[in-house]
């Protein structure tokens, strides 16, 4: 489990990772585009997947609905 605290009372949760990046520790600052872990498979599943959750002020919310309310992030650069 990796929990990030972006801003404005939100927390994002990333579960079912196969590995967590070595530099990721409690209190480490990350930026958009940083690798925090690798998608993996846990338990009895048909393939690798990511369990992504979002809370706003401590209450779980639908990320797709909340995303529409937020300003757009910076576009990611294309891989070479």
N, C-alpha and C positions, 0 to 999 in steps of 0.2 A: 504494500500500500504506500502510495506517495500522496501526500496532501499538500496542496499549494494554496497560498493566500494571496490572490491577485490584487484585489482592491474592492472598496465599496461594500464590505461585509460579505463578500463571496469567498468560498473555499471550493477548490476542485479536487476531486479524488480520482486516482488512477489505480485500478486493481487488476489482478491476474497478469502481472508482468512476469516475464521469464527471468529478467535481470534488472537491477537498478544500477545506473551509472555510478562509477566509483566515487566521484566527487560529491554525490548527493548525500547530504547529512542534514540533520535538523538545523535550521537557521541559515542554510546556504541560499544565497540570492540567485535566481535563475532568470533568464530572459527568453522572450519568444524565439523559437528556433533551437534552443538548447536541447540536447538529448538528455532526458532524465531517466529513461529506461527503455527496455525492449518489450514489444508485445509478445506474449507467450500463451501458454495453455496450462490451466490448473484444473485438477479434478478430472472428471470423466466428461470430455468435450469432443466435438467433432473436428476442431481445429483451433488455431491461435485466434485470440480475440482480446479486446480491451473492455473492461468494465469501467465506464466513465460516469462519475456522479458530480452533482453540483449542489451546493447549499448556499442559501442567501440568508444571512443573519441566523444561522443555525437550523434552518428548515430546508429539507430537500425540495428542489424545484426541477421542472422540466428544462433541460439545457436548450432545447430547440426553441422554446418559448422565450426564455431569458435572453438568448442570443440576439433575437430581433430587437430587444430593448437597449442593447449596448452599442457604443460606437464601433466601427469596423477596426480590426487590428491591422498592423502593417502586413502587406503581402509577403509571402515567403519567396525567397529566391529559388529559381529553378536549379535542379541538380545538373551538374556539368556532364 
